């Protein structure tokens, strides 16, 4: 029998594929990230241990969608920041305009090595995550990468 832990994670490949799908179709790719000590993002924008980042070409500089990390420079409140997200901490990637994308189960281990270490289903059951459209969310004017545009934006809702 083949042991799935012998193979690298498909997560970074799926993230790159959905990023390409978003950009090819004129959509804005967003990633939802579960923040811990291995994630380098501006903590003042973290809400309930999560952050949503706009990773579009227009919102980032020097974007690298690697097998272990997503790296880029982004502006938050007009200030350029270096962002580093282990691929294993990405909860979802989706198009801002229509919410289409993919949610991922959170892996048991944290950090860069979590991208290649699958969690046992009985030890860490994956939460169900759905994308919902929020049309009444207030727009932010601070220039952060997750600034919504008129008409609202999709958001993640975790259902347990």
C-alpha positions, -999 to 999 in steps of 0.1 A, spaced: 0 0 0 13 35 -8 18 58 21 6 94 12 32 109 36 60 98 11 48 124 -14 51 161 -13 20 182 -6 -2 192 -35 -11 224 -17 15 247 -32 7 234 -67 -30 240 -62 -23 275 -49 -3 284 -80 -29 269 -103 -57 289 -87 -36 320 -86 -30 316 -124 -68 309 -130 -77 341 -111 -52 363 -130 -60 347 -164 -97 355 -158 -92 391 -145 -101 382 -109 -83 393 -77 -67 363 -59 -70 364 -21 -55 340 4 -68 334 38 -41 325 63 -41 310 98 -16 331 117 9 318 142 45 325 150 58 312 117 37 337 97 52 371 90 24 396 85 15 429 102 -2 418 134 -24 448 135 -43 434 105 -48 399 121 -84 392 132 -93 361 153 -59 346 144 -65 349 106 -57 374 79 -69 377 43 -42 389 18 -47 403 -17 -19 386 -37 -27 402 -70 0 416 -93 -12 451 -85 -11 446 -47 22 429 -44 59 433 -54 83 404 -59 56 377 -54 70 342 -50 46 313 -48 71 286 -37 66 250 -25 74 260 12 65 297 14 45 325 -2 67 356 -1 60 392 -13 62 428 -4 28 445 2 16 479 14 -5 481 45 -17 516 54 7 530 29 37 513 45 56 486 25 60 453 45 77 420 38 52 391 40 62 355 45 35 328 48 43 291 51 22 273 25 9 250 52 -8 280 69 -29 289 39 -66 281 47 -79 291 12 -73 308 -21 -102 324 -39 -113 351 -63 -125 382 -45 -151 389 -72 -170 357 -70 -157 336 -41 -146 307 -63 -115 289 -52 -104 262 -28 -102 258 9 -76 235 25 -77 215 57 -53 228 84 -24 205 90 -15 193 125 21 206 126 28 243 121 56 259 102 73 252 69 75 215 75 37 213 78 34 218 41 46 182 36 32 165 67 -4 154 64 -25 153 96 -42 122 107 -80 127 103 -88 113 137 -63 136 154 -71 168 137 -105 168 119 -105 194 91 -131 222 96 -155 228 68 -149 262 53 -173 280 30 -171 312 10 -200 335 14 -207 369 -2 -208 398 21 -224 429 5 -227 451 35 -191 451 47 -176 486 51 -148 495 27 -114 502 42 -94 532 30 -61 523 46 -47 508 14 -42 474 29 -41 444 5 -75 432 16 -93 465 10 -128 455 -4 -143 473 -34 -179 485 -37 -204 457 -37 -187 437 -9 -164 408 -11 -165 371 -4 -155 361 31 -147 328 48 -172 313 72 -160 283 93 -187 257 100 -180 230 126 
